[in-house]
Amino acid sequence: MPAESTPEPAIPGDPGDSTPPRPKGGSRKTRSTRSKALMITAWTAAGVVALGGAGAGYLFFKLNGNLKSVDIDQALGSDRPLKIDNGSQNILVLGSDTRSGTNGKLGGGTDDGSARSDTAMIVHVYKGHKRASVVSVPRDTLVERPSCTDSEGTVHRAVSGAMFNSAYSTGGAACAVKTVESMTGIRMDHYIEIDFSGFRKLVDELGGVTVTTTKAISDNESHLRLPAGSHKLDGKQALGLVRTRHGVGDGSDLGRIQLQQAFTKALVDQVKHIGLLSNPKKLYDLADTATKTVTTDSDLGSVTSLASFAGGLKGIGSSHMTMVTMPVQYDPADGNRVLVDKAKAELVWKALEADRPIPAAATEGTATGTAKGVVSPG
C-alpha cells in the first residue's frame, strides 16, 4: 500500500521519482507496519445499503454496534484550521498497531499494551468525488508535535523533533489529527483507523488480492517470499508485503510506503470487481469484519453515516488515485530518520487546500525510497 504512481492523463502534474543516494548512518531499525485500508472500508460500507429493507433491522443494529468512534471535534475544540467548503474532503487514515491480542502475534512485537500508528495517509477527495490524491506520511518523520490531551485527561507538552507516529501513541486519534493539521495547515474532515488483524481478515474475506512483482521479494523479518510474477495474496501474505522493508530497495520505510501504495490500488480494484451487491452473504461478512475493525470520527460513527460517506467514494477507482509520499529528506544526523522538506511540502498542502492536482515539482529531488515499480496491481 509504488509511490509516486503515474496518474492518468486527466490529472496532470503527478510527480516522478527522483531518489538521491541514502546518506550513511546507522542501520534502519525493523518495525512492523501494514497498509491502511481506507477504500476497502468505503466500498464495504457502501454495500451495506443493499441490506436495507424488511428483515434487515437486526443486521443493521448489529453492524452499528460494531463501530467505534472518537469525537475529534470535541477533543480539539476551535483551535483548528478553518473548514474549506469547496466540495472536497480531507481524511486522515491511520493504521494502528496495539501489540495486544491477535495484533501482537501478527506484528511480531511484544504485547506491551501500547498503540502505534505505523501507517498514515492523508486522503484528499476532489470536488465531485471522482478522483483522489493520497499523501503517505513516513512514520519516521521528525515533526513539531503540538501539545495534546490524551483520553485520560493528561496534557502532554509540545515537543520539537518528535517522530510523527509518537503523536498517536502519546495522545491517540485526536493528537494524530492535531499533529497533521498543525503540519499541513489543512483541516481533516474525517478520521478512519483500521487495526492489524482486521486488515488480514478483510483480505482473506475478499478472496485474496492479485499483484504482480517485477523482482523476487525475500524478507525474513516479514516472513514474505515471492518470486517475480503474478500472485494472488492471502491475508497473511498481504500483511507481509505491506510490512516488508528489507526485501526491496534500501531497507527504508520510504520504500515500504511505495509497496503499500501499490497494494492499495490492487485492493481498490479487487473490491470494485467482486460483485458485492450481488452476493448479500459475502457483503454482510465483509461489512461485519470492517465495522468491527475500524474506528472513525464521530460524524462517521454509524452505519448510516459511514455508508453515505462511502457512497460518495465508490466512483474512485485505482486509475483515479494519485499517490505520493510527503516530501522529505534523510536526516543528515541520523540515517534512520527523515525531515520534512518544508518548501516542497508546502506545494503539496497548498495544492490540496485549493483542490488542485499535486505538482510534479513537489517531490522532485526528495527522498522517496527505491522500491518503485517492484509491485503493481493485477
Secondary structure, DSSP 8 states (H G I E B T S, - for coil): ---S----TTS--------------S-----------HHHHHHHHHHGGGG-STT-HHHHHHHHHH-EEE-HHHHHTT-S-----SS-EEEEEEEEE--SHHHHHHHTS---S--EEEEEEEEEE-TTSS-EEEEE--TTEEEEE--EE-TTS-EE--EEEEETTHHHHHHHHHHHHHHHHHHHS---SEEEEEEHHHHHHHHHHTT-EEEEESS-EEETTTTEEE-SEEEEE-HHHHHHHHH-SSSSTTS-HHHHHHHHHHHHHHHHHHHHHS-GGG-HHHHHHHHHHHHHHEEEEGGG-SHHHHHHHHHTTTT--GGGEEEEE--EEEETTEEEEEEE-HHHHHHHHHHHHTT----GGGTTTS---S-TTSEEE-
